[in-house]
Amino acid sequence: MENQKHFCTCKDVNCKLNPCNHSKGCDPCIKKNLNAGEIPSCFFRLMSDNLNELQEFTIESFVDFYIKNKDNSKK
Ligand code: SF4
């Protein structure tokens, strides 16, 4: 738990890329997501904390998730 004050909202604290486990901030997470064609979970959580039904974090799934949750988002 090296960086517990980071703003990251990802709940997977066992992920080695989670900022609570190193001092490199978002860089490792974003690099992994860009390489995989995915969107970091913090973007999904901006729309809703209920990620239970999500099967993947692709760009396409984010667009679908956004459309589904845009009226109830936190912003
Ligand atoms: S990009 Fe990754 S590490 Fe950064 S806040 Fe979002 S989920 Fe957390």
Residues whose N, C-alpha, C, O or C-beta is under 5 A from the ligand:
A	BS01	SF4	C8 T9 C10 L17 P19 G25 C26 C29 I30 P40 S41 C42
